[in-house]
Structures are given as structure tokens and as C-alpha cells.
Amino acid sequence: MAISVAAGGCGGGLSQAPRGKHPLAGGAQPVAVDSAPPPAQIEDVPREPAADCVWADGQWRFEDNRWVWNPGAWIRMPDDCYYADPLMVWVPTVDGNGVLFYTHGQWYHQQSQAVCDAPQRC
């Protein structure tokens, strides 16, 4: 079972980047984590700075063995790219305990599913 951990957010009416799935090969690698991230933080969305900008919701990332909040921002989307939201997957183990895996959000090219360059802030 996969559980999305991105802030599903306050996207009503906001121009947002297209979303898609992580590729089966060559994408962000899952990492075993001790717990799910905290609840998403509520953010005030500032006025859109330019017509070619899209809003990227804030989200938790697992960095240096802890959850770190990355605030949302207006960005210029990389050409021909989409965003795959972070994922959490619980994998049962033989001993009955299981392991929780986290895959961070990542930008991928629409056609090749290779990793895109990070977007630029507006």
C-alpha cells in the first residue's frame, strides 16, 4: 500500500505543476525511515509573481535521519517535466514487524522519465 505524504494542499485555483508517478527504474531511491512525517504545515500562499510561475506545495523531506519541512514556493517549471510526489510504503517482514520506506518527491522528464533539473524559484 502506498501513501502519499505531500501536502495535498490549498491548491484550489492555483496554477500547479503536472503530477505523475515515479518510474519503476532510475527514479528516486526509497529509504527506510522510523516514522511517517508530521502533519503538513499550513502555509500562506503569496500572490503569483509572474504568469509563467506555478505553485509547489511545501512538504516534509527525510534528510540527515530526520524530517525537515521544505516550504512551498512559486517556481518556473522545467520544460517537459512533471513532479512525482513523495511516497511512503509499508513493507511487511517475516518477523511481523515490517519496514516503512520513504521516497522523496522528484522531477522527471515526461517522455524518458529521466530526472529533470530542479526548478528555479520565481
Biopython code that builds the backbone (N, CA, C, O; Angstrom):
import numpy as np
from Bio.PDB.StructureBuilder import StructureBuilder

atoms = [
    (1, "MET", "N", (0.842, -1.163, 0.000)),
    (1, "MET", "CA", (0.000, 0.000, 0.000)),
    (1, "MET", "C", (0.890, 1.230, 0.000)),
    (1, "MET", "O", (1.795, 1.328, 0.829)),
    (2, "ALA", "N", (0.659, 2.165, -0.904)),
    (2, "ALA", "CA", (1.427, 3.402, -0.983)),
    (2, "ALA", "C", (0.584, 4.545, -0.430)),
    (2, "ALA", "O", (-0.617, 4.633, -0.683)),
    (3, "ILE", "N", (1.243, 5.415, 0.329)),
    (3, "ILE", "CA", (0.554, 6.545, 0.912)),
    (3, "ILE", "C", (1.303, 7.803, 0.513)),
    (3, "ILE", "O", (2.498, 7.924, 0.783)),
    (4, "SER", "N", (0.623, 8.734, -0.122)),
    (4, "SER", "CA", (1.260, 9.991, -0.490)),
    (4, "SER", "C", (1.401, 10.863, 0.739)),
    (4, "SER", "O", (0.472, 10.955, 1.541)),
    (5, "VAL", "N", (2.569, 11.517, 0.903)),
    (5, "VAL", "CA", (2.795, 12.361, 2.061)),
    (5, "VAL", "C", (2.935, 13.825, 1.691)),
    (5, "VAL", "O", (3.240, 14.648, 2.554)),
    (6, "ALA", "N", (2.722, 14.161, 0.456)),
    (6, "ALA", "CA", (2.818, 15.562, 0.077)),
    (6, "ALA", "C", (1.636, 16.324, 0.639)),
    (6, "ALA", "O", (0.561, 15.767, 0.862)),
    (7, "ALA", "N", (1.853, 17.596, 0.860)),
    (7, "ALA", "CA", (0.742, 18.428, 1.294)),
    (7, "ALA", "C", (-0.229, 18.535, 0.134)),
    (7, "ALA", "O", (0.072, 19.192, -0.863)),
    (8, "GLY", "N", (-1.353, 17.920, 0.241)),
    (8, "GLY", "CA", (-2.329, 17.911, -0.822)),
    (8, "GLY", "C", (-2.862, 19.290, -1.075)),
    (8, "GLY", "O", (-3.211, 19.628, -2.206)),
    (9, "GLY", "N", (-2.924, 20.024, -0.128)),
    (9, "GLY", "CA", (-2.939, 21.413, -0.044)),
    (9, "GLY", "C", (-4.106, 22.227, -0.483)),
    (9, "GLY", "O", (-5.228, 21.794, -0.747)),
    (10, "CYS", "N", (-3.709, 23.421, -0.525)),
    (10, "CYS", "CA", (-4.632, 24.513, -0.738)),
    (10, "CYS", "C", (-4.636, 24.852, -2.205)),
    (10, "CYS", "O", (-4.646, 26.032, -2.556)),
    (11, "GLY", "N", (-4.630, 23.871, -3.070)),
    (11, "GLY", "CA", (-4.438, 24.079, -4.490)),
    (11, "GLY", "C", (-5.615, 24.631, -5.246)),
    (11, "GLY", "O", (-5.500, 24.831, -6.455)),
    (12, "GLY", "N", (-6.755, 24.893, -4.607)),
    (12, "GLY", "CA", (-7.909, 25.380, -5.338)),
    (12, "GLY", "C", (-7.601, 26.670, -6.072)),
    (12, "GLY", "O", (-7.356, 27.696, -5.436)),
    (13, "GLY", "N", (-7.608, 26.642, -7.397)),
    (13, "GLY", "CA", (-7.380, 27.823, -8.203)),
    (13, "GLY", "C", (-5.925, 28.163, -8.451)),
    (13, "GLY", "O", (-5.639, 29.037, -9.270)),
    (14, "LEU", "N", (-5.015, 27.518, -7.789)),
    (14, "LEU", "CA", (-3.597, 27.796, -8.016)),
    (14, "LEU", "C", (-3.118, 27.077, -9.264)),
    (14, "LEU", "O", (-3.550, 25.964, -9.562)),
    (15, "SER", "N", (-2.223, 27.726, -9.985)),
    (15, "SER", "CA", (-1.574, 27.072, -11.109)),
    (15, "SER", "C", (-0.493, 26.163, -10.537)),
    (15, "SER", "O", (0.434, 26.639, -9.882)),
    (16, "GLN", "N", (-0.607, 24.850, -10.781)),
    (16, "GLN", "CA", (0.340, 23.893, -10.214)),
    (16, "GLN", "C", (0.988, 23.057, -11.308)),
    (16, "GLN", "O", (0.454, 22.921, -12.409)),
    (17, "ALA", "N", (2.145, 22.503, -10.981)),
    (17, "ALA", "CA", (2.886, 21.664, -11.916)),
    (17, "ALA", "C", (2.139, 20.360, -12.164)),
    (17, "ALA", "O", (1.436, 19.876, -11.277)),
    (18, "PRO", "N", (2.281, 19.782, -13.364)),
    (18, "PRO", "CA", (1.669, 18.473, -13.617)),
    (18, "PRO", "C", (2.300, 17.405, -12.726)),
    (18, "PRO", "O", (3.486, 17.470, -12.403)),
    (19, "ARG", "N", (1.491, 16.427, -12.337)),
    (19, "ARG", "CA", (1.933, 15.354, -11.453)),
    (19, "ARG", "C", (1.960, 14.031, -12.208)),
    (19, "ARG", "O", (1.233, 13.844, -13.183)),
    (20, "GLY", "N", (2.805, 13.120, -11.745)),
    (20, "GLY", "CA", (2.882, 11.786, -12.318)),
    (20, "GLY", "C", (3.504, 10.842, -11.305)),
    (20, "GLY", "O", (3.715, 11.208, -10.148)),
    (21, "LYS", "N", (3.793, 9.636, -11.741)),
    (21, "LYS", "CA", (4.346, 8.593, -10.872)),
    (21, "LYS", "C", (5.860, 8.532, -10.997)),
    (21, "LYS", "O", (6.438, 8.964, -11.994)),
    (22, "HIS", "N", (6.487, 7.986, -9.964)),
    (22, "HIS", "CA", (7.911, 7.681, -10.019)),
    (22, "HIS", "C", (8.100, 6.537, -11.016)),
    (22, "HIS", "O", (7.286, 5.614, -11.041)),
    (23, "PRO", "N", (9.164, 6.574, -11.845)),
    (23, "PRO", "CA", (9.405, 5.442, -12.749)),
    (23, "PRO", "C", (9.822, 4.212, -11.944)),
    (23, "PRO", "O", (10.318, 4.325, -10.823)),
    (24, "LEU", "N", (9.614, 3.042, -12.533)),
    (24, "LEU", "CA", (9.984, 1.795, -11.849)),
    (24, "LEU", "C", (11.486, 1.645, -11.711)),
    (24, "LEU", "O", (11.960, 1.006, -10.772)),
    (25, "ALA", "N", (12.245, 2.227, -12.639)),
    (25, "ALA", "CA", (13.708, 2.148, -12.572)),
    (25, "ALA", "C", (14.284, 3.534, -12.834)),
    (25, "ALA", "O", (13.749, 4.291, -13.644)),
    (26, "GLY", "N", (15.357, 3.859, -12.160)),
    (26, "GLY", "CA", (16.056, 5.104, -12.413)),
    (26, "GLY", "C", (15.511, 6.314, -11.686)),
    (26, "GLY", "O", (15.970, 7.432, -11.921)),
    (27, "GLY", "N", (14.546, 6.119, -10.814)),
    (27, "GLY", "CA", (13.970, 7.247, -10.090)),
    (27, "GLY", "C", (14.574, 7.399, -8.709)),
    (27, "GLY", "O", (15.599, 6.794, -8.393)),
    (28, "ALA", "N", (13.925, 8.215, -7.890)),
    (28, "ALA", "CA", (14.371, 8.417, -6.521)),
    (28, "ALA", "C", (14.350, 7.080, -5.776)),
    (28, "ALA", "O", (13.418, 6.289, -5.924)),
    (29, "GLN", "N", (15.374, 6.844, -4.988)),
    (29, "GLN", "CA", (15.503, 5.570, -4.281)),
    (29, "GLN", "C", (14.825, 5.631, -2.910)),
    (29, "GLN", "O", (14.986, 6.616, -2.189)),
    (30, "PRO", "N", (14.072, 4.595, -2.543)),
    (30, "PRO", "CA", (13.438, 4.571, -1.221)),
    (30, "PRO", "C", (14.470, 4.426, -0.107)),
    (30, "PRO", "O", (15.528, 3.822, -0.286)),
    (31, "VAL", "N", (14.128, 5.001, 1.057)),
    (31, "VAL", "CA", (14.978, 4.955, 2.242)),
    (31, "VAL", "C", (14.110, 4.454, 3.397)),
    (31, "VAL", "O", (12.966, 4.884, 3.541)),
    (32, "ALA", "N", (14.644, 3.548, 4.221)),
    (32, "ALA", "CA", (13.917, 3.078, 5.399)),
    (32, "ALA", "C", (13.885, 4.206, 6.432)),
    (32, "ALA", "O", (14.910, 4.824, 6.720)),
    (33, "VAL", "N", (12.688, 4.470, 6.989)),
    (33, "VAL", "CA", (12.516, 5.526, 7.988)),
    (33, "VAL", "C", (11.854, 4.942, 9.232)),
    (33, "VAL", "O", (11.204, 3.898, 9.171)),
    (34, "ASP", "N", (12.026, 5.627, 10.361)),
    (34, "ASP", "CA", (11.464, 5.154, 11.628)),
    (34, "ASP", "C", (10.004, 5.520, 11.817)),
    (34, "ASP", "O", (9.288, 4.864, 12.574)),
    (35, "SER", "N", (9.554, 6.583, 11.120)),
    (35, "SER", "CA", (8.182, 7.039, 11.315)),
    (35, "SER", "C", (7.718, 7.827, 10.096)),
    (35, "SER", "O", (8.524, 8.273, 9.280)),
    (36, "ALA", "N", (6.412, 7.986, 9.992)),
    (36, "ALA", "CA", (5.856, 8.847, 8.955)),
    (36, "ALA", "C", (6.160, 10.300, 9.332)),
    (36, "ALA", "O", (6.449, 10.585, 10.494)),
    (37, "PRO", "N", (6.098, 11.217, 8.365)),
    (37, "PRO", "CA", (6.366, 12.619, 8.688)),
    (37, "PRO", "C", (5.244, 13.218, 9.523)),
    (37, "PRO", "O", (4.143, 12.671, 9.574)),
    (38, "PRO", "N", (5.522, 14.339, 10.175)),
    (38, "PRO", "CA", (4.459, 15.050, 10.892)),
    (38, "PRO", "C", (3.395, 15.549, 9.902)),
    (38, "PRO", "O", (3.610, 15.496, 8.691)),
    (39, "PRO", "N", (2.257, 16.031, 10.404)),
    (39, "PRO", "CA", (1.252, 16.609, 9.502)),
    (39, "PRO", "C", (1.832, 17.792, 8.726)),
    (39, "PRO", "O", (2.730, 18.484, 9.206)),
    (40, "ALA", "N", (1.311, 18.008, 7.537)),
    (40, "ALA", "CA", (1.775, 19.129, 6.714)),
    (40, "ALA", "C", (1.527, 20.441, 7.447)),
    (40, "ALA", "O", (0.554, 20.576, 8.189)),
    (41, "GLN", "N", (2.416, 21.402, 7.232)),
    (41, "GLN", "CA", (2.254, 22.715, 7.830)),
    (41, "GLN", "C", (1.341, 23.575, 6.958)),
    (41, "GLN", "O", (1.332, 23.448, 5.734)),
    (42, "ILE", "N", (0.585, 24.437, 7.599)),
    (42, "ILE", "CA", (-0.275, 25.363, 6.870)),
    (42, "ILE", "C", (0.580, 26.537, 6.424)),
    (42, "ILE", "O", (1.316, 27.127, 7.215)),
    (43, "GLU", "N", (0.471, 26.865, 5.140)),
    (43, "GLU", "CA", (1.274, 27.960, 4.594)),
    (43, "GLU", "C", (0.379, 29.001, 3.938)),
    (43, "GLU", "O", (-0.635, 28.668, 3.324)),
    (44, "ASP", "N", (0.761, 30.253, 4.075)),
    (44, "ASP", "CA", (0.109, 31.323, 3.328)),
    (44, "ASP", "C", (0.754, 31.369, 1.957)),
    (44, "ASP", "O", (1.978, 31.438, 1.844)),
    (45, "VAL", "N", (-0.067, 31.330, 0.911)),
    (45, "VAL", "CA", (0.457, 31.373, -0.456)),
    (45, "VAL", "C", (0.503, 32.825, -0.904)),
    (45, "VAL", "O", (-0.536, 33.477, -1.007)),
    (46, "PRO", "N", (1.712, 33.343, -1.174)),
    (46, "PRO", "CA", (1.799, 34.730, -1.634)),
    (46, "PRO", "C", (1.245, 34.871, -3.050)),
    (46, "PRO", "O", (1.059, 33.885, -3.762)),
    (47, "ARG", "N", (0.993, 36.087, -3.431)),
    (47, "ARG", "CA", (0.483, 36.381, -4.770)),
    (47, "ARG", "C", (1.446, 35.849, -5.829)),
    (47, "ARG", "O", (2.664, 35.910, -5.658)),
    (48, "GLU", "N", (0.895, 35.331, -6.917)),
    (48, "GLU", "CA", (1.700, 34.800, -8.025)),
    (48, "GLU", "C", (2.600, 35.908, -8.576)),
    (48, "GLU", "O", (2.104, 36.960, -8.980)),
    (49, "PRO", "N", (3.938, 35.681, -8.596)),
    (49, "PRO", "CA", (4.865, 36.741, -9.021)),
    (49, "PRO", "C", (4.914, 36.964, -10.535)),
    (49, "PRO", "O", (5.255, 38.059, -10.982)),
    (50, "ALA", "N", (4.584, 35.958, -11.317)),
    (50, "ALA", "CA", (4.626, 36.078, -12.780)),
    (50, "ALA", "C", (3.707, 35.025, -13.388)),
    (50, "ALA", "O", (3.419, 34.005, -12.761)),
    (51, "ALA", "N", (3.249, 35.280, -14.616)),
    (51, "ALA", "CA", (2.295, 34.387, -15.279)),
    (51, "ALA", "C", (2.881, 33.011, -15.574)),
    (51, "ALA", "O", (2.126, 32.047, -15.696)),
    (52, "ASP", "N", (4.194, 32.891, -15.693)),
    (52, "ASP", "CA", (4.806, 31.600, -16.030)),
    (52, "ASP", "C", (5.221, 30.801, -14.793)),
    (52, "ASP", "O", (5.969, 29.830, -14.907)),
    (53, "CYS", "N", (4.743, 31.202, -13.618)),
    (53, "CYS", "CA", (5.095, 30.513, -12.375)),
    (53, "CYS", "C", (3.973, 29.573, -11.952)),
    (53, "CYS", "O", (2.798, 29.840, -12.204)),
    (54, "VAL", "N", (4.344, 28.474, -11.309)),
    (54, "VAL", "CA", (3.380, 27.537, -10.738)),
    (54, "VAL", "C", (3.726, 27.353, -9.259)),
    (54, "VAL", "O", (4.877, 27.515, -8.853)),
    (55, "TRP", "N", (2.716, 27.013, -8.467)),
    (55, "TRP", "CA", (2.924, 26.825, -7.031)),
    (55, "TRP", "C", (3.333, 25.387, -6.752)),
    (55, "TRP", "O", (2.710, 24.448, -7.248)),
    (56, "ALA", "N", (4.388, 25.220, -5.951)),
    (56, "ALA", "CA", (4.820, 23.904, -5.462)),
    (56, "ALA", "C", (4.562, 23.889, -3.962)),
    (56, "ALA", "O", (5.167, 24.661, -3.219)),
    (57, "ASP", "N", (3.651, 23.001, -3.507)),
    (57, "ASP", "CA", (3.310, 22.918, -2.089)),
    (57, "ASP", "C", (4.529, 22.578, -1.249)),
    (57, "ASP", "O", (5.446, 21.901, -1.713)),
    (58, "GLY", "N", (4.532, 23.057, 0.004)),
    (58, "GLY", "CA", (5.556, 22.659, 0.957)),
    (58, "GLY", "C", (5.385, 21.192, 1.308)),
    (58, "GLY", "O", (4.302, 20.630, 1.141)),
    (59, "GLN", "N", (6.444, 20.573, 1.792)),
    (59, "GLN", "CA", (6.381, 19.154, 2.143)),
    (59, "GLN", "C", (7.527, 18.779, 3.064)),
    (59, "GLN", "O", (8.546, 19.465, 3.142)),
    (60, "TRP", "N", (7.328, 17.678, 3.753)),
    (60, "TRP", "CA", (8.376, 17.110, 4.601)),
    (60, "TRP", "C", (9.312, 16.279, 3.740)),
    (60, "TRP", "O", (8.870, 15.557, 2.846)),
    (61, "ARG", "N", (10.616, 16.383, 4.013)),
    (61, "ARG", "CA", (11.637, 15.532, 3.389)),
    (61, "ARG", "C", (12.442, 14.888, 4.509)),
    (61, "ARG", "O", (12.650, 15.483, 5.566)),
    (62, "PHE", "N", (12.887, 13.669, 4.258)),
    (62, "PHE", "CA", (13.717, 12.969, 5.234)),
    (62, "PHE", "C", (15.172, 13.246, 4.886)),
    (62, "PHE", "O", (15.687, 12.750, 3.884)),
    (63, "GLU", "N", (15.832, 14.049, 5.730)),
    (63, "GLU", "CA", (17.224, 14.451, 5.495)),
    (63, "GLU", "C", (18.013, 14.290, 6.787)),
    (63, "GLU", "O", (17.543, 14.675, 7.858)),
    (64, "ASP", "N", (19.198, 13.728, 6.689)),
    (64, "ASP", "CA", (20.067, 13.549, 7.863)),
    (64, "ASP", "C", (19.340, 12.841, 9.011)),
    (64, "ASP", "O", (19.451, 13.233, 10.172)),
    (65, "ASN", "N", (18.599, 11.798, 8.661)),
    (65, "ASN", "CA", (17.881, 10.961, 9.631)),
    (65, "ASN", "C", (16.820, 11.701, 10.438)),
    (65, "ASN", "O", (16.550, 11.348, 11.585)),
    (66, "ARG", "N", (16.216, 12.735, 9.832)),
    (66, "ARG", "CA", (15.116, 13.429, 10.495)),
    (66, "ARG", "C", (14.230, 14.084, 9.441)),
    (66, "ARG", "O", (14.657, 14.298, 8.307)),
    (67, "TRP", "N", (12.986, 14.404, 9.826)),
    (67, "TRP", "CA", (12.049, 15.064, 8.930)),
    (67, "TRP", "C", (12.306, 16.565, 8.958)),
    (67, "TRP", "O", (12.373, 17.171, 10.027)),
    (68, "VAL", "N", (12.449, 17.159, 7.781)),
    (68, "VAL", "CA", (12.716, 18.596, 7.636)),
    (68, "VAL", "C", (11.635, 19.184, 6.740)),
    (68, "VAL", "O", (11.361, 18.656, 5.663)),
    (69, "TRP", "N", (11.017, 20.285, 7.188)),
    (69, "TRP", "CA", (9.981, 20.936, 6.386)),
    (69, "TRP", "C", (10.622, 21.810, 5.317)),
    (69, "TRP", "O", (11.482, 22.640, 5.611)),
    (70, "ASN", "N", (10.192, 21.612, 4.066)),
    (70, "ASN", "CA", (10.601, 22.458, 2.948)),
    (70, "ASN", "C", (9.382, 23.274, 2.543)),
    (70, "ASN", "O", (8.405, 22.715, 2.045)),
    (71, "PRO", "N", (9.424, 24.593, 2.750)),
    (71, "PRO", "CA", (8.241, 25.410, 2.476)),
    (71, "PRO", "C", (7.899, 25.457, 0.993)),
    (71, "PRO", "O", (8.754, 25.252, 0.132)),
    (72, "GLY", "N", (6.631, 25.733, 0.719)),
    (72, "GLY", "CA", (6.172, 25.874, -0.655)),
    (72, "GLY", "C", (6.775, 27.118, -1.301)),
    (72, "GLY", "O", (7.282, 28.009, -0.619)),
    (73, "ALA", "N", (6.708, 27.160, -2.628)),
    (73, "ALA", "CA", (7.286, 28.290, -3.355)),
    (73, "ALA", "C", (6.690, 28.373, -4.754)),
    (73, "ALA", "O", (6.220, 27.379, -5.307)),
    (74, "TRP", "N", (6.720, 29.568, -5.309)),
    (74, "TRP", "CA", (6.403, 29.747, -6.724)),
    (74, "TRP", "C", (7.647, 29.385, -7.516)),
    (74, "TRP", "O", (8.743, 29.848, -7.200)),
    (75, "ILE", "N", (7.485, 28.558, -8.546)),
    (75, "ILE", "CA", (8.621, 28.085, -9.338)),
    (75, "ILE", "C", (8.335, 28.224, -10.830)),
    (75, "ILE", "O", (7.185, 28.338, -11.255)),
    (76, "ARG", "N", (9.409, 28.210, -11.608)),
    (76, "ARG", "CA", (9.299, 28.070, -13.063)),
    (76, "ARG", "C", (9.586, 26.607, -13.352)),
    (76, "ARG", "O", (10.675, 26.101, -13.080)),
    (77, "MET", "N", (8.594, 25.949, -13.905)),
    (77, "MET", "CA", (8.676, 24.515, -14.119)),
    (77, "MET", "C", (9.700, 24.167, -15.196)),
    (77, "MET", "O", (9.762, 24.834, -16.229)),
    (78, "PRO", "N", (10.501, 23.131, -14.963)),
    (78, "PRO", "CA", (11.413, 22.672, -16.017)),
    (78, "PRO", "C", (10.618, 22.232, -17.254)),
    (78, "PRO", "O", (9.534, 21.663, -17.128)),
    (79, "ASP", "N", (11.158, 22.498, -18.440)),
    (79, "ASP", "CA", (10.486, 22.124, -19.686)),
    (79, "ASP", "C", (10.247, 20.619, -19.740)),
    (79, "ASP", "O", (11.105, 19.830, -19.342)),
    (80, "ASP", "N", (9.081, 20.232, -20.233)),
    (80, "ASP", "CA", (8.729, 18.840, -20.481)),
    (80, "ASP", "C", (8.906, 17.947, -19.242)),
    (80, "ASP", "O", (9.323, 16.795, -19.359)),
    (81, "CYS", "N", (8.590, 18.482, -18.067)),
    (81, "CYS", "CA", (8.775, 17.719, -16.842)),
    (81, "CYS", "C", (7.474, 17.630, -16.051)),
    (81, "CYS", "O", (6.550, 18.418, -16.255)),
    (82, "TYR", "N", (7.421, 16.654, -15.142)),
    (82, "TYR", "CA", (6.317, 16.510, -14.209)),
    (82, "TYR", "C", (6.901, 16.190, -12.844)),
    (82, "TYR", "O", (8.073, 15.833, -12.725)),
    (83, "TYR", "N", (6.076, 16.322, -11.820)),
    (83, "TYR", "CA", (6.519, 16.081, -10.456)),
    (83, "TYR", "C", (5.881, 14.807, -9.913)),
    (83, "TYR", "O", (4.667, 14.628, -10.009)),
    (84, "ALA", "N", (6.697, 13.926, -9.344)),
    (84, "ALA", "CA", (6.206, 12.729, -8.651)),
    (84, "ALA", "C", (6.266, 13.022, -7.152)),
    (84, "ALA", "O", (7.338, 13.266, -6.597)),
    (85, "ASP", "N", (5.099, 12.994, -6.507)),
    (85, "ASP", "CA", (5.012, 13.296, -5.079)),
    (85, "ASP", "C", (5.785, 12.285, -4.241)),
    (85, "ASP", "O", (6.033, 11.167, -4.693)),
    (86, "PRO", "N", (6.171, 12.673, -3.010)),
    (86, "PRO", "CA", (6.806, 11.717, -2.099)),
    (86, "PRO", "C", (5.864, 10.541, -1.821)),
    (86, "PRO", "O", (4.643, 10.680, -1.892)),
    (87, "LEU", "N", (6.439, 9.406, -1.510)),
    (87, "LEU", "CA", (5.660, 8.196, -1.207)),
    (87, "LEU", "C", (6.137, 7.576, 0.093)),
    (87, "LEU", "O", (7.311, 7.666, 0.455)),
    (88, "MET", "N", (5.192, 6.938, 0.794)),
    (88, "MET", "CA", (5.513, 6.117, 1.953)),
    (88, "MET", "C", (4.934, 4.740, 1.663)),
    (88, "MET", "O", (3.779, 4.624, 1.253)),
    (89, "VAL", "N", (5.727, 3.700, 1.873)),
    (89, "VAL", "CA", (5.266, 2.328, 1.637)),
    (89, "VAL", "C", (5.664, 1.473, 2.827)),
    (89, "VAL", "O", (6.824, 1.464, 3.237)),
    (90, "TRP", "N", (4.696, 0.754, 3.379)),
    (90, "TRP", "CA", (4.941, -0.190, 4.473)),
    (90, "TRP", "C", (5.168, -1.562, 3.862)),
    (90, "TRP", "O", (4.327, -2.057, 3.112)),
    (91, "VAL", "N", (6.304, -2.181, 4.181)),
    (91, "VAL", "CA", (6.638, -3.496, 3.648)),
    (91, "VAL", "C", (6.681, -4.480, 4.811)),
    (91, "VAL", "O", (7.541, -4.365, 5.684)),
    (92, "PRO", "N", (5.766, -5.445, 4.834)),
    (92, "PRO", "CA", (5.786, -6.444, 5.912)),
    (92, "PRO", "C", (7.068, -7.285, 5.847)),
    (92, "PRO", "O", (7.614, -7.517, 4.769)),
    (93, "THR", "N", (7.532, -7.731, 7.001)),
    (93, "THR", "CA", (8.707, -8.597, 7.074)),
    (93, "THR", "C", (8.312, -9.932, 7.701)),
    (93, "THR", "O", (7.250, -10.049, 8.311)),
    (94, "VAL", "N", (9.164, -10.923, 7.549)),
    (94, "VAL", "CA", (8.894, -12.268, 8.056)),
    (94, "VAL", "C", (8.685, -12.262, 9.567)),
    (94, "VAL", "O", (7.877, -13.031, 10.088)),
    (95, "ASP", "N", (9.418, -11.387, 10.277)),
    (95, "ASP", "CA", (9.285, -11.347, 11.738)),
    (95, "ASP", "C", (8.017, -10.626, 12.204)),
    (95, "ASP", "O", (7.755, -10.547, 13.404)),
    (96, "GLY", "N", (7.239, -10.105, 11.268)),
    (96, "GLY", "CA", (5.977, -9.458, 11.610)),
    (96, "GLY", "C", (6.081, -7.982, 11.936)),
    (96, "GLY", "O", (5.062, -7.336, 12.179)),
    (97, "ASN", "N", (7.292, -7.429, 11.948)),
    (97, "ASN", "CA", (7.453, -6.018, 12.297)),
    (97, "ASN", "C", (7.231, -5.093, 11.106)),
    (97, "ASN", "O", (6.492, -4.114, 11.217)),
    (98, "GLY", "N", (7.849, -5.382, 9.988)),
    (98, "GLY", "CA", (7.734, -4.546, 8.807)),
    (98, "GLY", "C", (8.701, -3.373, 8.796)),
    (98, "GLY", "O", (9.315, -3.043, 9.811)),
    (99, "VAL", "N", (8.824, -2.749, 7.625)),
    (99, "VAL", "CA", (9.711, -1.604, 7.440)),
    (99, "VAL", "C", (8.950, -0.543, 6.661)),
    (99, "VAL", "O", (8.243, -0.848, 5.701)),
    (100, "LEU", "N", (9.103, 0.713, 7.087)),
    (100, "LEU", "CA", (8.484, 1.837, 6.408)),
    (100, "LEU", "C", (9.524, 2.476, 5.486)),
    (100, "LEU", "O", (10.596, 2.882, 5.935)),
    (101, "PHE", "N", (9.195, 2.561, 4.191)),
    (101, "PHE", "CA", (10.106, 3.168, 3.217)),
    (101, "PHE", "C", (9.542, 4.489, 2.725)),
    (101, "PHE", "O", (8.339, 4.628, 2.508)),
    (102, "TYR", "N", (10.435, 5.455, 2.553)),
    (102, "TYR", "CA", (10.083, 6.785, 2.057)),
    (102, "TYR", "C", (10.844, 7.046, 0.765)),
    (102, "TYR", "O", (12.040, 6.769, 0.675)),
    (103, "THR", "N", (10.148, 7.580, -0.234)),
    (103, "THR", "CA", (10.761, 8.004, -1.491)),
    (103, "THR", "C", (10.456, 9.487, -1.646)),
    (103, "THR", "O", (9.291, 9.882, -1.678)),
    (104, "HIS", "N", (11.504, 10.316, -1.742)),
    (104, "HIS", "CA", (11.276, 11.763, -1.820)),
    (104, "HIS", "C", (10.662, 12.151, -3.159)),
    (104, "HIS", "O", (10.769, 11.422, -4.146)),
    (105, "GLY", "N", (10.020, 13.310, -3.171)),
    (105, "GLY", "CA", (9.462, 13.835, -4.412)),
    (105, "GLY", "C", (10.573, 14.158, -5.400)),
    (105, "GLY", "O", (11.681, 14.524, -5.008)),
    (106, "GLN", "N", (10.264, 14.017, -6.693)),
    (106, "GLN", "CA", (11.308, 14.196, -7.713)),
    (106, "GLN", "C", (10.682, 14.691, -9.008)),
    (106, "GLN", "O", (9.540, 14.351, -9.316)),
    (107, "TRP", "N", (11.419, 15.485, -9.763)),
    (107, "TRP", "CA", (11.027, 15.931, -11.104)),
    (107, "TRP", "C", (11.570, 14.956, -12.138)),
    (107, "TRP", "O", (12.726, 14.540, -12.066)),
    (108, "TYR", "N", (10.713, 14.590, -13.118)),
    (108, "TYR", "CA", (11.107, 13.674, -14.186)),
    (108, "TYR", "C", (10.665, 14.237, -15.536)),
    (108, "TYR", "O", (9.680, 14.971, -15.624)),
    (109, "HIS", "N", (11.413, 13.879, -16.587)),
    (109, "HIS", "CA", (11.021, 14.249, -17.954)),
    (109, "HIS", "C", (9.803, 13.432, -18.366)),
    (109, "HIS", "O", (9.712, 12.243, -18.061)),
    (110, "GLN", "N", (8.871, 14.074, -19.059)),
    (110, "GLN", "CA", (7.627, 13.424, -19.485)),
    (110, "GLN", "C", (7.890, 12.163, -20.305)),
    (110, "GLN", "O", (7.284, 11.124, -20.039)),
    (111, "GLN", "N", (8.768, 12.230, -21.283)),
    (111, "GLN", "CA", (8.973, 11.121, -22.213)),
    (111, "GLN", "C", (9.936, 10.058, -21.679)),
    (111, "GLN", "O", (9.608, 8.872, -21.680)),
    (112, "SER", "N", (11.110, 10.469, -21.228)),
    (112, "SER", "CA", (12.145, 9.499, -20.867)),
    (112, "SER", "C", (12.077, 9.059, -19.411)),
    (112, "SER", "O", (12.646, 8.028, -19.054)),
    (113, "GLN", "N", (11.399, 9.816, -18.572)),
    (113, "GLN", "CA", (11.336, 9.606, -17.125)),
    (113, "GLN", "C", (12.709, 9.703, -16.460)),
    (113, "GLN", "O", (12.891, 9.233, -15.337)),
    (114, "ALA", "N", (13.683, 10.319, -17.160)),
    (114, "ALA", "CA", (14.966, 10.630, -16.528)),
    (114, "ALA", "C", (14.736, 11.800, -15.577)),
    (114, "ALA", "O", (13.768, 12.545, -15.734)),
    (115, "VAL", "N", (15.609, 11.967, -14.600)),
    (115, "VAL", "CA", (15.478, 13.053, -13.626)),
    (115, "VAL", "C", (15.687, 14.401, -14.319)),
    (115, "VAL", "O", (16.627, 14.573, -15.094)),
    (116, "CYS", "N", (14.800, 15.350, -14.031)),
    (116, "CYS", "CA", (14.911, 16.723, -14.553)),
    (116, "CYS", "C", (15.758, 17.567, -13.614)),
    (116, "CYS", "O", (15.948, 17.214, -12.450)),
    (117, "ASP", "N", (16.261, 18.671, -14.118)),
    (117, "ASP", "CA", (16.924, 19.640, -13.265)),
    (117, "ASP", "C", (15.894, 20.221, -12.293)),
    (117, "ASP", "O", (14.706, 20.293, -12.609)),
    (118, "ALA", "N", (16.346, 20.626, -11.137)),
    (118, "ALA", "CA", (15.447, 21.238, -10.160)),
    (118, "ALA", "C", (14.872, 22.529, -10.735)),
    (118, "ALA", "O", (15.564, 23.247, -11.458)),
    (119, "PRO", "N", (13.631, 22.826, -10.423)),
    (119, "PRO", "CA", (13.029, 24.060, -10.926)),
    (119, "PRO", "C", (13.661, 25.303, -10.300)),
    (119, "PRO", "O", (14.237, 25.241, -9.213)),
    (120, "GLN", "N", (13.545, 26.406, -10.986)),
    (120, "GLN", "CA", (14.041, 27.694, -10.469)),
    (120, "GLN", "C", (12.911, 28.411, -9.747)),
    (120, "GLN", "O", (11.765, 28.374, -10.194)),
    (121, "ARG", "N", (13.226, 29.057, -8.641)),
    (121, "ARG", "CA", (12.221, 29.865, -7.941)),
    (121, "ARG", "C", (11.914, 31.117, -8.748)),
    (121, "ARG", "O", (12.786, 31.670, -9.419)),
    (122, "CYS", "N", (10.681, 31.549, -8.673)),
    (122, "CYS", "CA", (10.269, 32.780, -9.357)),
    (122, "CYS", "C", (10.689, 33.989, -8.548)),
    (122, "CYS", "O", (10.434, 35.123, -8.955)),
]
sb = StructureBuilder()
sb.init_structure("model")
sb.init_model(0)
sb.init_chain("A")
sb.init_seg("    ")
for serial, (resi, resn, name, xyz) in enumerate(atoms, 1):
    if name == "N":
        sb.init_residue(resn, " ", resi, " ")
    sb.init_atom(name, np.array(xyz, "f"), 0.0, 1.0, " ", f" {name:<3s}", serial, name[0])
structure = sb.get_structure()
